[in-house]
């Protein structure tokens, strides 16, 4: 990877904090990246973001800040004492929807005469792409944004993939990239909170889309044409992968909380009860009469979710799925009912790739982020 974010090689035993900033919860972990062994998760903490009746952006964001604050405070109090030295090397903040905006993009160049791809030429191509993307997303979001990723997924010269395009010559160039931004105020607030609790040498920001894409293509090399779906509290994100390249991303405003609202008929005081019922229903623990009642309430929402999501990919693709465990089986069932092959990413996939200290809560999302970070470090391409 020609990343712009290449770090120094990791030393033996370096502790980092990982934050998984989602739409329904925030997970935090203390992870030690090690040279010859898998990363070690020493501590994890996940706290829910209270469900709102109607998403009021300002309240939702304030709510998110409070939860991040509490997760960080908890890690400092209960996690950091487990380290030999309290020095934190990096803080990795990974944003799920709706907190980031992204785009898969390909830069195409075709000339009659071969061109020399000097470092400067490539740098300017990517610089122009960044500028155009930032401008577009600033307009779309209606506020200042910060670029957190411009990742080169693949480079084709005259139709052939190459790992190192620098200084080669070609008539036809196609550089597939993945770019993402977060709103500037969110970026600044998260940085401030992190630095107030711990003093990492660096804070690194990523999107959950890039993380899951990198993980899936790594763990399942045989499935080069796939679809990655993340169902979070408020939103479902879909990434389409063709020949190992992320080609498009889609976002739909339906997630687990839509089911909670349907069960509680929008009564906010009933959300916790509804969430428990949803969980019991999803895992087949209810009586038949209760099941029928819930089916009636959420059937329409699930159909609506399926119709939105399934329109983005063909049925022969393997679907890789991450989701909040409480409702996961329901979304999987909807896809399988339509003959779709579904692989759910769970802790088992990371068995020998991430080590969890005995007694520490196993959090598949944070495991995935730890794996991604470890892999990026080892390959020096964060």
Protein Blocks (a to p, Z undefined) as FASTA:
>chain_A
ZZfbbccdddehiadddddddfkbccdddddddfklccddfbdcdddddddfbdcfklmm
mmmmmmmmmmmmmmmmmmmmmpmblcdfbdcdddddfkbccdddddddddfbdcdddfkl
mmmmmmmmmmmmmmmmmmmnopacddfbdcdfbdceehiacfblghpacfbdcddddddd
ddfklmmmmmmmmmmmmccfbdcdddfklmmmmmmmmmmmmlmbccdddddfkbccdddd
eehiafbdcddfbdfklmmmmmnnopaklmmmmmmmmmmmmnopacfklmmmmmmmmmmm
mmmmmmmmmmmpcfkbccdddddfklmmmmmmmmmmnopacddddfklmmmmpccdehia
cdfklmmmmmmmmmmmmnopZZ
